[in-house]
Amino acid sequence: QETSSPSLGKERADTVIIGGGCVGVSLAYHLAKAGLKDVVLLEKSELTAGSTWHAAGLTTYFHPGINLKKIHAYSIKLYEKLEEETGQPVGFHQPGSIRIASTPTRVDEFKYQMTRAGWHPTEQYLITPEKVQELFPLLNMDKVLAGLYNPGDGHIDPYSLTMALAAGARKYGAQLNYPVQVTNLNSRSDGTWEVETSLGTIRAKRIVNTAGFWARDIGKMIDLHHPLIPVHHQYVVTSTIPEVKALKTELPVIRDLEGSYYLRQERDGLLFGPYESEEKMKLQDSWVTNGVPPGFGKELFESDLDRIMEHIEAAMEMVPVLRKADIVNTIAGPITYSPDILPMVGPHQGVRNYWVAIGFGYGIIHAGGVGKYLSDWILEGEPPFDLIELDPNRYGKWTTTEYTAAKARESYGFNNIVGYPKEERFAGRPTERTSGLYDLLKSRCSMGFHAGWEQPHWFYKPGDETGYKPSFRRTNWFDPVGREYKQVMEKVGVIDLSPFGKFRVKGTDSVKLLDHLFANVVPKVGSTNISHMLTPRGKVYAELTVSQLYPGEFMLVTGSGSELHDLRWIEEKITTGGYKVEIENMTDEMGVLGVAGPYARQILQKLTNEDLSDGSFKFLQCKHLKLFNIPLTAIRISYTGELGWELYHRKEDSLALYSAIMEAGQKEGIDDFGTYALNALRLEKGFRAWGAEMNCDTNPLEAGLEYFVKLNKPADFIGKQALKQIKEKGLKRRLVYLTLDTDNVDPEGNESVWHNGKARTIEHVVGNTTSGSFSYGAQQSLAFAYVPMELSKVGQKLEVELLGKNYPATIIQEPLVLTEPTRTRLQRKGESPKM
């Protein structure tokens, strides 16, 4: 047991970390080890107080997401070496773990997850019931259909782990100070911070909030309302069980997904922890309203076995030796949940040099990897890989306490729910973020949730099977989406695009700023283009449409999920570059309607005196006009690739504008379409999507975005030098366009791509898809995928794995369907365009 005499030690620090749980200590360790001087960690009571010390300590390679697997893998590799490096034992056990499938749907989910594991280096296998029983002989095998097995998984002692990381942090020069309570935070005009504590003030270049369930209280000091809530998690430890004691090797950790609990060996007994349903689970909501009680550190809650009784019964049925076992200990402690269970990691929009690593439902497995990830990001100015799903800026003003509570309940209760593609969760919806059309459309369509907004996925017609019916195969939306696709290709469709992130930029330096931020040229007044912000290493940070509305005044538009992610980046560059520019977030004030299809011009022309003919209103032009007497900005652009306009207007005018357009288009057979049809349309046209084909893991050259990247423009845009080097060295992989011969399943993205997969060894996995859908035009599946250069030629035969089966795929010339502007151009030249 170590002691620390409380002192601040210094008046200035490079980085002050607030909170001494495993995440904060891991960050201190990684920053110091990477050579950063003046790293100071402040902990109000003692290291591991809070959620760390009573955690069950599970470690797993498994994660259903894409890059979070990298965080898990790094943590496990670090924990394997930590004892040797620091001389501190960490109590790491690696008996492996098995997720148990006891329904056919769960077997499908495992196959779905296996196709996402193929292109990652971590070991994961789908195993038979016989193999499950061999690894865990105490199971009742009646219901076991399959297992998902990760050999390197296990559990670690959280207290010892944190102490080893602390010893490492000190060894490399970090200062860990406790007990020191942070009492206030002041941001200074130069971007630095004054951290006020019970022992005096320390000046810091940046602060990182790693305060666990106190993170809200730290946020409130600077008027940030972090959407976090403590939940009660219980786990039970039994006395010695003779059958467990008799085993020669430690049992693997079991996750019984239908029973909704985990179970592992603890000495000669068993430990298991259930996740109750959202009705039964308990939130500590008083802490949200009144703050965490002063002095709470290593305390626990009252345990409540009644609440978890059905899970105890399920566990006794699955592991019958539990029936005779005595419970010797029940631990009930607080774990912090964010609305979607994922932590918030990274710099925060709206505050300079304030970083967070908070909201960890699974802090032990995330601690090592997140410490490394954040340390790299802090030291190198950009993250080592893309983790947009952990972006703290995915939440905004719409994330109320009621929403957070409803979502935390749902997320806790859904801990072991089947993870379907296109998953929707309905608790806490709608938020205040509804477009002007929500009330009119909500009963007519299946709504999706996008950054707080409700947006139509697909529309119902008489005879359709309505509602949300998730599946790993084609489901109730498949035919209706085909109908909407046809509507846009043959007539005209209207789509609500209000969730787009929308910013206005103006000021003396606006042109100079955008020329530095974007790889494309700055559009002229009255024009629009597609532009990318790159990171210093030449990765794609964001894709936006940029329109110069008036001289020096621009409108920037990004996807709903990247609104504050992009705003934070732009604001930071304005500040550090000293640009005289104002930027205003117009997202909530502005509605957007998309109108697309062959009759789009004909219908809109009925509502305005402005000439909309091809000669007067060209592709990628933007104009201010009135439609049905409603003032708006119209851009001739459409993500469908068909003739179309995006109409930007005041949100309160949305309903009148929509009704006028629908009324005007009666004769032409106008109708609605949703985002699923939009996705099929954009894929056929070969349009890339940010977050799929491009992100901070990809450079624009391998993503096939050369057309939008002007390496020869005079301005030295961010990432330009790096991109020149990438071009010089030559690419290792490239985005290709595939057609697939499937049956009743379509690619979604992130599936493994195989070459010569007859032997089915993992060496034959050569790449991964990035997005996919059924092409209603070609009547077969389509996907984008990254493959090595030598396999990227048109005509190359590959395979794509879907639900455990490899389907033949062929690289084709993109796009499958030419865009309307291209078709028009070819017709003028007298050539016949391919449709």
C-alpha positions in Angstrom: 0.0 0.0 0.0 1.5 3.3 -1.0 1.0 6.7 0.5 1.4 10.1 -1.0 1.7 13.3 0.9 -0.6 15.8 -0.7 1.2 18.6 -2.6 1.0 20.2 -6.0 4.7 19.9 -6.5 4.7 22.5 -9.3 2.9 25.6 -10.4 3.0 24.8 -14.1 2.3 21.7 -16.1 2.0 20.7 -19.7 -1.0 18.4 -19.1 -3.1 18.1 -16.0 -5.1 14.9 -15.7 -8.1 15.0 -13.3 -9.0 11.6 -11.9 -6.9 8.7 -10.7 -8.8 5.7 -11.9 -7.3 3.2 -14.4 -8.0 5.5 -17.4 -6.4 8.6 -16.0 -3.4 6.7 -14.6 -3.0 4.9 -18.0 -3.0 8.3 -19.8 -0.3 9.6 -17.4 1.8 6.5 -18.0 1.6 6.8 -21.8 2.2 10.5 -22.0 5.2 10.3 -19.6 6.6 7.2 -21.4 6.3 9.0 -24.8 8.6 11.7 -23.3 6.2 14.4 -22.4 7.6 16.5 -19.5 5.4 18.0 -16.8 2.5 15.5 -16.7 0.5 16.0 -13.4 -2.4 13.8 -12.3 -4.7 15.0 -9.5 -6.9 12.6 -7.6 -9.3 13.8 -4.9 -9.0 10.8 -2.6 -6.9 7.8 -3.6 -6.0 6.0 -6.8 -8.7 3.5 -8.0 -11.4 5.2 -5.8 -14.7 5.3 -7.7 -15.5 2.6 -10.3 -12.0 1.1 -10.8 -11.4 -0.8 -7.5 -14.7 -2.8 -7.5 -14.7 -3.6 -11.2 -15.0 -7.3 -12.2 -11.9 -6.7 -14.4 -12.9 -8.6 -17.6 -10.6 -8.3 -20.6 -11.7 -9.3 -24.1 -10.5 -8.9 -27.6 -14.1 -9.0 -28.8 -15.9 -5.8 -29.9 -18.7 -5.5 -32.5 -17.4 -2.2 -33.7 -14.5 -1.7 -36.2 -11.6 0.2 -34.5 -12.5 -0.3 -30.9 -11.0 -3.8 -31.4 -7.7 -2.0 -31.7 -8.2 -0.4 -28.3 -9.0 -3.8 -26.7 -6.1 -5.5 -28.4 -3.6 -2.9 -27.3 -4.8 -3.1 -23.7 -4.4 -6.8 -23.6 -0.9 -6.7 -25.1 0.1 -4.0 -22.6 -1.3 -5.9 -19.6 0.7 -8.9 -20.6 4.0 -7.0 -20.4 3.3 -4.6 -17.5 4.5 -6.7 -14.6 7.8 -7.3 -16.3 8.2 -3.5 -17.1 7.2 -2.1 -13.7 7.9 -5.0 -11.3 4.4 -4.8 -10.0 2.2 -7.9 -10.2 -1.1 -7.3 -12.0 -3.0 -10.6 -11.5 -3.7 -11.1 -15.2 -5.5 -14.4 -16.1 -6.0 -15.4 -19.7 -8.1 -18.5 -19.9 -10.0 -17.2 -22.9 -13.7 -16.4 -23.2 -16.7 -17.9 -24.9 -19.9 -16.1 -25.9 -22.7 -18.6 -26.0 -25.4 -18.8 -28.7 -28.5 -20.6 -27.7 -30.8 -19.3 -30.5 -30.4 -19.5 -34.3 -30.5 -15.7 -34.5 -27.5 -15.6 -32.2 -25.6 -18.0 -34.4 -26.3 -15.6 -37.3 -25.0 -12.7 -35.2 -21.8 -14.7 -34.5 -21.3 -15.3 -38.2 -22.0 -11.6 -38.8 -19.3 -10.8 -36.2 -16.8 -13.3 -37.7 -16.9 -11.7 -41.1 -15.9 -8.4 -39.3 -13.1 -10.2 -37.5 -11.4 -11.7 -40.5 -9.6 -8.5 -41.5 -8.5 -7.8 -37.9 -5.4 -9.5 -36.5 -7.0 -10.6 -33.2 -7.9 -14.3 -32.7 -11.6 -15.2 -32.8 -13.3 -18.5 -33.7 -16.8 -19.8 -34.2 -16.8 -23.1 -32.3 -19.1 -26.1 -32.1 -21.0 -27.2 -29.0 -18.5 -30.1 -28.5 -15.6 -27.6 -28.4 -17.5 -25.4 -26.0 -18.0 -28.3 -23.7 -14.4 -29.4 -23.9 -13.3 -25.9 -22.8 -16.0 -25.5 -20.1 -16.9 -29.0 -18.9 -19.4 -27.7 -16.2 -21.9 -26.4 -18.7 -25.4 -27.8 -19.3 -25.2 -28.2 -23.0 -29.0 -28.5 -23.7 -29.4 -25.1 -25.3 -25.9 -24.5 -26.6 -25.8 -24.1 -30.4 -22.4 -22.5 -30.9 -19.7 -20.4 -29.2 -17.7 -17.4 -30.2 -14.3 -18.0 -28.7 -11.5 -15.5 -28.1 -8.5 -17.5 -26.7 -6.6 -14.4 -25.3 -9.4 -13.1 -23.2 -9.6 -13.2 -19.4 -9.6 -10.9 -16.4 -7.2 -8.8 -14.5 -7.1 -7.3 -10.9 -8.1 -3.7 -11.5 -6.4 -2.4 -8.3 -3.1 -4.1 -9.2 -3.3 -3.0 -12.8 -3.8 0.7 -11.8 -0.9 0.5 -9.3 1.4 -1.0 -11.9 0.5 1.8 -14.4 1.1 4.3 -11.6 4.5 2.9 -10.9 5.3 3.1 -14.7 4.0 6.7 -14.8 6.3 7.7 -11.9 9.2 5.8 -13.4 8.9 7.9 -16.6 8.5 11.2 -14.7 4.8 11.9 -14.3 3.6 13.3 -11.0 0.6 11.6 -9.3 -0.7 13.8 -6.5 -3.4 12.8 -4.0 -5.5 13.6 -2.1 -5.9 16.9 -4.1 -9.4 18.1 -4.9 -9.9 20.2 -8.0 -12.2 23.1 -6.9 -12.4 25.3 -10.0 -11.2 25.6 -13.6 -10.5 28.9 -15.4 -9.7 29.1 -19.1 -7.4 32.0 -20.0 -7.5 34.0 -23.2 -4.3 32.3 -24.5 -5.9 28.9 -24.3 -4.2 27.7 -21.1 -5.9 26.7 -17.9 -5.7 27.6 -14.2 -6.6 24.5 -12.2 -7.6 25.6 -8.7 -7.2 23.0 -6.0 -7.5 22.7 -2.2 -3.7 23.2 -2.2 -3.3 26.1 -4.6 -3.4 26.7 -8.3 -1.5 25.1 -11.2 -1.3 26.5 -14.7 -1.7 23.9 -17.5 -1.4 23.9 -21.3 -4.2 21.4 -21.4 -6.5 19.5 -19.0 -7.9 16.1 -19.4 -11.1 15.1 -17.5 -10.8 11.4 -16.5 -12.9 11.8 -13.4 -15.3 8.8 -13.8 -18.6 9.5 -12.1 -17.3 12.9 -11.0 -16.7 13.9 -14.6 -20.1 15.7 -14.7 -19.1 17.8 -11.7 -15.8 18.8 -13.4 -17.6 19.6 -16.6 -20.1 21.9 -14.8 -17.2 24.1 -13.6 -16.9 25.2 -17.2 -20.6 25.0 -18.1 -20.4 21.7 -20.0 -23.1 19.2 -19.3 -21.5 15.8 -20.0 -24.3 13.3 -20.6 -23.3 10.7 -18.0 -25.2 8.7 -15.4 -24.1 6.2 -12.7 -25.8 2.8 -12.9 -25.8 0.1 -10.2 -24.0 -3.0 -11.4 -23.9 -6.1 -9.1 -21.8 -9.1 -9.3 -21.9 -12.2 -7.0 -18.9 -14.3 -5.7 -19.4 -17.8 -4.5 -17.5 -19.9 -2.0 -15.4 -22.9 -3.1 -17.1 -25.3 -5.4 -15.6 -28.8 -5.3 -16.1 -29.3 -9.1 -14.3 -26.1 -9.8 -11.5 -26.9 -7.4 -11.0 -30.3 -9.1 -10.2 -28.7 -12.5 -6.7 -28.8 -13.8 -6.9 -25.5 -15.8 -8.8 -22.3 -15.2 -12.3 -22.1 -16.9 -12.7 -19.6 -19.7 -15.0 -16.6 -19.0 -18.6 -17.3 -20.2 -21.0 -14.8 -21.5 -24.5 -16.3 -21.7 -26.1 -13.7 -23.9 -29.8 -14.9 -23.6 -29.3 -15.1 -19.8 -27.6 -11.7 -19.9 -24.7 -12.3 -17.5 -21.0 -13.0 -17.5 -19.5 -15.7 -15.4 -15.8 -16.6 -14.6 -13.7 -18.5 -12.1 -12.7 -16.7 -9.0 -10.1 -18.8 -7.1 -12.0 -22.1 -6.5 -15.4 -20.6 -6.8 -17.3 -18.6 -9.5 -18.1 -15.0 -10.0 -21.0 -13.8 -12.1 -22.5 -10.4 -13.0 -25.9 -9.9 -14.6 -27.3 -7.0 -16.7 -30.9 -6.6 -15.7 -33.6 -5.4 -18.1 -34.2 -1.6 -18.4 -37.3 -1.9 -16.2 -35.5 -3.6 -13.3 -32.0 -2.0 -13.4 -31.2 0.9 -11.1 -29.8 4.3 -11.9 -28.2 6.5 -9.3 -30.1 9.6 -10.7 -29.8 11.6 -7.5 -26.1 12.0 -8.3 -27.0 13.6 -11.6 -29.3 16.2 -10.1 -27.3 16.8 -6.8 -23.8 15.7 -7.7 -21.9 12.8 -6.2 -22.1 12.9 -2.4 -18.9 14.4 -0.9 -16.6 11.8 0.5 -17.9 8.9 -1.7 -14.9 7.0 -2.8 -14.5 3.4 -2.0 -18.1 2.9 -0.9 -20.6 0.5 -2.3 -24.4 0.5 -2.7 -26.8 -1.8 -0.9 -27.0 -5.1 -2.8 -30.4 -6.3 -4.1 -30.5 -10.0 -5.0 -34.2 -9.9 -5.8 -33.5 -7.6 -8.7 -31.2 -10.1 -10.4 -33.0 -13.3 -9.4 -34.0 -14.3 -12.9 -30.4 -14.0 -14.0 -29.2 -16.1 -11.1 -31.7 -18.8 -12.1 -30.5 -18.7 -15.8 -26.9 -19.0 -14.5 -27.9 -22.1 -12.3 -29.5 -23.7 -15.3 -26.5 -23.1 -17.6 -23.9 -24.0 -14.9 -25.7 -26.5 -12.6 -22.9 -26.6 -10.0 -24.0 -23.1 -9.0 -27.1 -24.6 -7.4 -25.1 -26.0 -4.5 -22.8 -23.0 -4.1 -23.0 -20.4 -1.3 -22.9 -16.7 -2.2 -20.1 -15.2 0.0 -20.1 -11.7 -1.5 -22.3 -9.4 -3.5 -20.7 -6.3 -4.9 -23.0 -3.4 -5.9 -21.2 -0.4 -7.2 -21.5 2.6 -9.5 -20.4 2.4 -13.2 -20.7 5.5 -15.3 -22.8 5.1 -18.5 -23.1 7.5 -21.5 -26.3 7.2 -23.5 -24.9 4.6 -25.8 -22.5 2.8 -23.4 -19.5 4.0 -25.4 -17.0 6.4 -23.7 -16.3 10.0 -24.8 -12.7 10.3 -25.7 -10.9 13.3 -27.3 -10.9 17.1 -27.4 -14.2 18.9 -26.7 -15.9 21.3 -29.1 -16.5 24.8 -27.7 -13.6 24.8 -25.2 -10.0 25.1 -26.0 -7.5 22.5 -24.7 -10.1 20.6 -22.7 -10.0 16.9 -23.4 -12.1 14.1 -22.0 -11.9 10.3 -21.4 -15.1 9.7 -19.6 -18.2 7.5 -19.6 -16.5 4.1 -19.4 -18.9 1.3 -19.0 -15.9 -1.1 -19.5 -13.0 1.0 -18.2 -10.6 -1.9 -17.5 -10.4 -3.2 -21.0 -10.4 0.3 -22.5 -7.9 1.9 -20.1 -4.7 0.7 -21.8 -5.7 1.4 -25.3 -7.4 4.7 -24.6 -4.4 6.0 -22.7 -2.2 5.2 -25.7 -4.7 6.6 -28.2 -5.1 9.9 -26.4 -1.4 10.2 -25.7 -0.7 9.8 -29.5 -3.4 12.3 -30.4 -2.2 14.9 -27.8 1.5 14.6 -28.9 1.0 14.3 -32.7 -2.0 16.6 -33.3 -4.2 13.9 -34.8 -5.5 10.5 -33.7 -3.6 7.4 -34.7 -6.8 5.9 -36.2 -10.4 6.9 -36.5 -12.7 6.5 -33.4 -15.6 8.8 -34.5 -17.9 6.6 -32.4 -16.1 7.8 -29.2 -16.2 11.4 -30.2 -17.4 13.5 -27.2 -18.9 15.8 -29.8 -21.5 13.2 -30.9 -23.7 14.7 -28.2 -25.0 18.2 -28.1 -27.5 20.6 -26.5 -30.2 18.1 -27.4 -28.7 15.5 -25.0 -30.8 16.3 -21.9 -30.6 14.6 -18.5 -34.0 12.8 -19.3 -32.6 11.5 -22.5 -29.3 10.4 -20.9 -31.3 8.5 -18.2 -33.7 6.8 -20.7 -30.7 5.8 -22.9 -28.5 4.5 -20.0 -31.4 2.3 -18.9 -31.9 1.0 -22.4 -28.2 0.5 -23.0 -27.7 -1.4 -19.7 -30.7 -3.6 -20.4 -29.6 -4.2 -24.0 -26.0 -5.1 -23.0 -26.4 -8.6 -24.4 -29.1 -7.9 -27.1 -28.6 -9.2 -30.6 -26.6 -6.6 -32.6 -28.4 -6.3 -35.9 -27.2 -4.3 -38.9 -29.0 -0.9 -39.2 -29.9 -1.1 -35.5 -32.4 1.4 -34.1 -33.0 1.9 -30.4 -36.1 3.9 -29.4 -35.7 5.1 -25.8 -35.5 8.8 -25.2 -36.8 9.6 -28.7 -37.7 12.0 -30.2 -35.4 14.6 -28.7 -36.0 18.3 -29.3 -34.2 17.9 -32.7 -37.1 17.3 -35.0 -37.4 18.9 -38.4 -40.4 20.9 -39.4 -41.8 17.8 -41.1 -41.5 15.4 -38.3 -45.2 15.6 -37.1 -46.5 15.2 -40.6 -44.2 12.3 -41.6 -43.8 10.3 -38.4 -46.7 7.9 -38.9 -45.9 7.5 -42.6 -42.4 6.1 -42.4 -39.8 4.2 -40.4 -37.7 6.9 -38.7 -34.0 6.6 -38.1 -32.0 8.5 -35.4 -29.1 10.7 -36.6 -27.2 12.8 -34.0 -30.4 13.6 -32.1 -32.6 14.1 -35.3 -35.4 11.9 -36.6 -35.0 11.2 -40.3 -37.1 9.0 -42.6 -35.4 5.7 -43.5 -38.2 4.5 -45.7 -41.9 5.2 -46.3 -45.0 2.9 -45.9 -47.6 2.2 -48.6 -50.8 0.2 -48.1 -50.0 -3.5 -48.0 -46.4 -3.0 -46.6 -45.4 -4.6 -43.4 -44.7 -1.5 -41.3 -42.5 -0.9 -38.3 -38.9 -1.7 -37.4 -38.2 -5.4 -38.2 -34.4 -5.9 -37.8 -32.8 -8.9 -39.6 -29.4 -10.1 -40.8 -31.1 -10.7 -44.2 -33.4 -8.7 -46.4 -36.4 -7.6 -44.4 -39.6 -5.6 -44.6 -38.0 -2.4 -46.0 -36.4 -4.2 -49.0 -39.2 -3.9 -51.6 -40.4 -0.4 -50.4 -36.8 0.9 -50.8 -36.8 -0.5 -54.4 -40.1 1.4 -55.0 -38.5 4.7 -53.7 -35.4 4.1 -55.9 -37.6 3.7 -59.0 -39.5 6.9 -57.9 -36.4 9.0 -58.0 -34.9 7.4 -61.2 -38.2 7.7 -63.2 -40.2 10.5 -61.7 -39.3 12.7 -58.7 -38.8 12.3 -55.0 -38.5 14.5 -51.9 -36.3 13.8 -48.9 -35.9 15.6 -45.6 -32.2 16.4 -45.2 -32.6 18.8 -42.2 -30.1 16.8 -40.0 -27.1 18.0 -42.2 -24.6 20.1 -40.1 -24.7 23.6 -41.5 -22.2 26.4 -40.7 -21.9 30.0 -41.9 -18.4 31.4 -42.3 -17.7 35.1 -43.0 -15.1 37.7 -42.4 -12.0 39.3 -44.0 -10.0 36.1 -43.8 -12.7 33.6 -44.8 -11.2 32.8 -48.3 -7.7 32.5 -46.8 -9.0 30.2 -44.1 -10.9 27.9 -46.4 -8.0 27.7 -48.8 -5.8 26.5 -45.9 -8.5 24.1 -44.5 -9.6 22.4 -47.7 -7.7 20.4 -50.4 -10.0 21.7 -53.1 -10.0 25.2 -54.5 -12.4 27.8 -52.9 -15.6 28.0 -55.0 -16.4 31.3 -56.7 -19.4 33.4 -55.6 -22.6 31.6 -56.6 -20.8 28.2 -56.8 -20.6 25.1 -54.7 -18.0 22.3 -54.6 -17.2 19.2 -52.6 -14.1 19.7 -50.4 -12.1 17.7 -47.9 -10.3 18.7 -44.8 -7.2 16.6 -44.3 -5.1 15.9 -41.3 -1.4 16.8 -41.2 -0.7 13.2 -42.2 -2.9 13.5 -45.2 -5.9 11.5 -43.9 -9.5 12.5 -44.6 -10.7 14.4 -41.5 -14.0 15.5 -43.1 -16.0 16.0 -46.3 -18.2 19.0 -46.8 -19.9 20.9 -49.5 -18.7 24.5 -49.6 -20.8 27.3 -51.2 -19.8 30.9 -51.6 -23.1 32.7 -51.2 -21.9 36.3 -51.2 -18.3 37.6 -51.6 -16.5 36.3 -48.5 -19.5 34.6 -47.0 -19.8 30.8 -47.2 -22.1 28.0 -46.2 -20.4 24.7 -45.2 -22.5 21.6 -45.0 -21.5 18.3 -43.5 -23.2 15.0 -42.5 -25.4 14.9 -39.3 -22.9 12.7 -37.4 -19.9 15.1 -38.0 -21.5 18.4 -37.1 -19.5 19.2 -33.9 -16.6 17.0 -35.0 -16.0 19.3 -38.0 -16.9 22.5 -36.1 -14.3 21.8 -33.4 -11.6 21.3 -36.0 -12.4 24.5 -37.9 -12.7 26.6 -34.7 -9.3 25.3 -33.5 -7.7 26.2 -36.9 -9.3 29.7 -36.7 -7.9 30.3 -33.2 -4.4 28.9 -33.8 -4.0 30.6 -37.1 -5.4 33.9 -35.9 -7.9 34.2 -38.8 -10.3 37.1 -38.7 -13.4 35.0 -39.3 -16.7 34.4 -37.7 -18.3 30.9 -37.8 -21.9 30.3 -36.8 -23.6 26.9 -36.4 -26.9 27.1 -38.2 -27.8 23.4 -37.9 -30.8 23.8 -35.7 -32.3 26.9 -37.3 -32.2 25.6 -40.9 -34.3 23.0 -42.6 -33.2 21.3 -45.8 -35.3 19.5 -48.5 -33.8 17.5 -51.3 -35.8 17.2 -54.6 -34.5 14.8 -57.1 -35.4 13.0 -60.3 -36.2 13.7 -64.0 -39.2 16.0 -63.2 -37.4 18.0 -60.4 -36.9 21.1 -62.6 -40.4 21.0 -64.1 -42.0 20.9 -60.7 -39.9 23.5 -58.9 -40.2 25.9 -61.9 -44.0 26.1 -61.2 -43.2 27.7 -57.8 -40.7 30.4 -58.9 -39.9 33.1 -61.4 -36.2 32.3 -61.3 -35.1 30.5 -64.5 -34.1 27.0 -63.5 -33.1 25.8 -67.0 -29.8 24.0 -67.4 -28.3 27.1 -69.1 -29.3 29.5 -66.2 -29.0 27.2 -63.2 -26.0 24.9 -63.8 -24.9 21.9 -61.9 -23.0 23.0 -58.7 -24.4 26.5 -58.7 -26.1 28.1 -55.7 -28.7 30.9 -55.8 -31.0 32.8 -53.4 -34.5 32.6 -54.7 -38.1 32.4 -53.6 -40.2 29.2 -54.0 -43.9 29.7 -53.3 -42.8 33.0 -51.9 -40.5 31.3 -49.3 -36.9 32.7 -49.3 -34.2 30.0 -49.6 -30.8 29.1 -50.9 -31.0 26.5 -53.6 -27.9 24.4 -54.6 -28.1 22.3 -57.7 -26.6 19.2 -56.2 -28.0 15.8 -55.2 -26.4 12.8 -53.4 -28.7 10.7 -55.6 -26.7 11.7 -58.7 -30.0 12.6 -60.5 -31.2 16.0 -61.5 -31.9 17.7 -58.2 -31.7 20.6 -55.8 -31.0 21.0 -52.1 -33.2 23.7 -50.7 -31.9 25.5 -47.5 -34.5 27.5 -45.6 -35.7 28.6 -42.2 -36.8 25.6 -40.2 -40.2 27.2 -39.6 -40.9 27.3 -43.3 -40.2 23.6 -43.9 -43.9 22.4 -43.7 -45.2 25.1 -46.1 -42.3 24.5 -48.5 -42.8 20.7 -48.5 -46.6 21.1 -48.9 -46.2 23.5 -51.9 -43.7 21.2 -53.6 -45.9 18.1 -53.1 -48.9 20.0 -54.4 -47.1 21.3 -57.5 -45.9 17.7 -58.3 -49.2 15.9 -58.3 -49.4 15.6 -62.1 -45.8 14.2 -62.2 -46.5 11.6 -59.5 -44.2 13.2 -56.9 -43.6 11.1 -53.7 -41.3 10.8 -50.6 -38.1 8.8 -50.3 -35.8 8.1 -47.4 -32.2 7.6 -46.6 -32.1 3.8 -47.5 -33.0 4.6 -51.1 -30.6 7.5 -51.0 -27.8 5.1 -50.0 -28.6 2.7 -52.9 -28.7 5.6 -55.4 -25.3 7.1 -54.2 -23.6 3.7 -54.3 -24.8 3.1 -57.9 -23.3 6.4 -58.9 -20.0 5.5 -57.1 -20.3 8.4 -54.6 -18.1 7.9 -51.5 -19.4 8.5 -48.0 -17.4 10.0 -45.1 -17.2 7.5 -42.3 -17.2 4.6 -44.7 -15.0 5.0 -47.8 -13.0 7.8 -46.2 -12.1 8.8 -42.6 -9.0 9.3 -40.5 -7.8 5.8 -41.5 -7.7 6.6 -45.3 -6.0 9.1 -47.5 -7.9 10.7 -50.4 -5.8 9.2 -53.1 -6.5 5.6 -52.1 -10.1 6.5 -51.6 -10.3 7.7 -55.2 -10.9 11.4 -54.4 -8.1 12.8 -56.6 -10.6 14.9 -58.5 -11.3 17.0 -55.4 -7.7 17.3 -54.3 -5.8 20.2 -55.9 -2.2 19.5 -55.1 -1.1 22.2 -57.5 -3.1 25.0 -55.9 -0.9 27.8 -54.5 -2.2 27.6 -50.9 -0.4 25.3 -48.5 -3.5 23.4 -47.3 -3.3 21.1 -44.2 -2.0 17.7 -45.3 -0.6 18.9 -48.7 3.0 18.0 -48.0 2.1 14.6 -46.5 -0.1 13.9 -49.6 2.8 14.7 -52.0 4.9 12.1 -50.2 2.1 9.5 -50.3 1.8 10.1 -54.0 5.5 9.8 -54.5 5.8 6.6 -52.6 2.9 5.0 -54.4 -0.3 3.5 -52.9 -0.4 0.1 -51.2 -4.2 -0.3 -51.5 -7.0 1.2 -53.3 -10.8 1.5 -53.1 -12.5 -0.7 -55.7 -16.1 -1.1 -56.8 -17.6 -4.6 -56.6 -20.7 -6.4 -57.8 -21.6 -9.6 -55.8 -23.7 -12.6 -56.5 -25.6 -13.1 -53.3 -28.9 -14.7 -52.3 -31.1 -13.0 -49.7 -28.3 -11.0 -47.9 -26.5 -7.9 -48.9 -23.2 -6.3 -47.9 -23.3 -3.5 -45.3 -19.6 -2.6 -45.0 -16.7 -3.9 -42.9 -17.0 -7.5 -44.2 -13.9 -9.5 -45.0 -12.8 -9.7 -48.6 -11.1 -13.0 -49.6 -8.9 -14.0 -52.5 -8.4 -17.7 -53.4 -10.3 -18.5 -50.3 -10.7 -22.2 -51.0 -8.4 -23.2 -48.2 -10.2 -20.7 -45.9 -7.2 -19.8 -43.9 -7.1 -16.2 -42.6 -4.1 -15.4 -44.9 -6.6 -15.3 -47.8 -8.3 -12.3 -46.4 -7.0 -9.4 -48.5 -9.2 -6.5 -47.5 -12.6 -5.2 -46.3 -15.7 -3.7 -47.7 -16.6 -0.1 -46.6 -20.2 0.1 -47.5 -22.7 -1.9 -49.6 -26.3 -2.3 -50.6 -28.5 -4.0 -53.2 -28.5 -2.2 -56.5 -32.1 -2.0 -57.7 -30.9 -0.9 -61.1 -28.5 -3.8 -61.7 -30.6 -6.2 -59.6 -27.5 -7.4 -57.7 -25.4 -6.4 -54.6 -22.9 -3.6 -54.8 -20.0 -2.7 -52.5 -17.0 -0.5 -52.1 -13.9 -2.3 -50.7 -10.2 -1.7 -50.0 -7.9 -4.2 -51.6 -4.1 -4.3 -52.3 -3.0 -2.6 -55.5 -2.1 -5.8 -57.2 -5.7 -7.1 -56.8 -7.4 -3.8 -57.8 -7.9 -4.2 -61.6 -11.2 -4.2 -63.3 -12.3 -7.8 -63.9 -10.5 -9.2 -60.8 -12.4 -12.0 -59.1 -12.7 -11.8 -55.3 -15.1 -13.1 -52.6 -17.0 -11.2 -49.9 -17.9 -13.1 -46.7 -21.5 -12.6 -45.6 -23.0 -14.5 -42.6 -20.3 -17.2 -42.8 -20.4 -17.8 -46.5 -18.1 -16.5 -49.3 -20.0 -15.0 -52.2 -18.3 -14.4 -55.6 -17.5 -10.7 -56.3 -16.0 -9.0 -59.4 -14.3 -5.6 -59.6 -16.2 -3.5 -62.2 -15.6 -0.1 -63.8 -17.3 2.5 -61.7 -19.9 3.9 -61.7 -22.6 1.4 -62.4 -25.0 4.2 -63.3 -23.7 7.6 -64.7 -24.9 10.7 -63.0 -27.4 13.0 -64.6 -24.9 15.8 -65.4 -22.6 13.2 -67.1 -25.5 11.7 -69.1 -26.6 15.1 -70.2 -23.1 16.0 -71.3 -22.7 12.8 -73.3 -26.1 13.2 -75.0 -25.0 16.7 -76.1 -22.0 15.1 -77.8 -24.3 12.6 -79.4 -23.0 9.6 -77.5 -25.4 7.2 -75.9 -24.8 7.2 -72.1 -25.1 4.0 -70.0 -28.0 4.3 -67.6 
